[in-house]
Amino acid sequence: MKDQPLRTSVIGSYPFPGWLEFSAQHLDQFGSADRAELQDDAAMVAIQDQIAAGLDVITDGEQTRFDFNLSFYGFIEGIALEPASPRRFGPPAHDQRGKHEIVGELRAPRGLGAVEEFQRLKRLAGGSGKRLKVSVPGPYTLSGRLAPNQQYADRYAITEALLPIVRQEIADLVAAGAEEICVDEPSMSCYGFREDTRRFVDLFNRTVESGYGRARICTHLCFGNFKGHPVGYRKYAPLFPAFFDLHCDEVHVEMANREYAELEIIGEIAKRTDVAVGIIDVKSYYVETPENVAESVRACLKHAPADRLVFAPDCGLSQTARWAAKQKLANMVSGVAQVKKEI
């Protein structure tokens, strides 16, 4: 953003406090007012940690979601409960997650819940002076945990059914006053090496047409982070040049965990839109120092101008312990501030 060069941001999720994880396992012991209080308190924890770190852009930490996209299935009609994990033992990996069976028409008459999350964020942090961001999963990523059937023959058919649902959620967020909306599509970046990237661009652009030009539309393109493990072919080259045509105002790319491979791509992205660079490795418990961060920011400035650069962790922080997340964010802001004084 030209009025806020080298701004600092987050993707969306933040670690749950220990007491929230414990409470979530005993929700049947809480009343409805108790649960509402839990939600507010958890969101305030995430908000205050982000404000204390000094971030320019904050979220509610997705504290009321089970996962960055899994909770949305609870709002969608036409699917059965998730089956038992197909593999329960051994090292954690994506294949331990089962797929929901589709049992009817895919509909979300109540929306996907993101509007209520944003309204809570605005109520709790609207006076903070911070830019507020809310995220929703894109329809291709959301389709990944649903099993095709006779009505929806493949993943693309499921995606097309979910697309108007997500598009409406974006429209409703804009109507509620959301100024910054991140449409998470990590499945596109994970599988773009083997799929039609032009088809991905068409899906994305039709999804965001209800918000593009009316709010700041961001997208998060990473390579997965299930219990600290990525999935997919971790290169951005197969996504471009097609992804230059995404209708968004900010494209986020994962760099820290990939040792800044393909960093030069940010220069090409910056010719068209703002680029958010992941400079904090959420999969590592090495806590980057402010000096480490400053060095990374300087490297980015060799490829893209300051008014096009945003800095954030590689991915959401939900899989990172809170003590590490707090220090990583504080050091990220401190390191970026060092470079701001130099330019």
Disulfide bonds with the S-S distance in Angstrom:
none
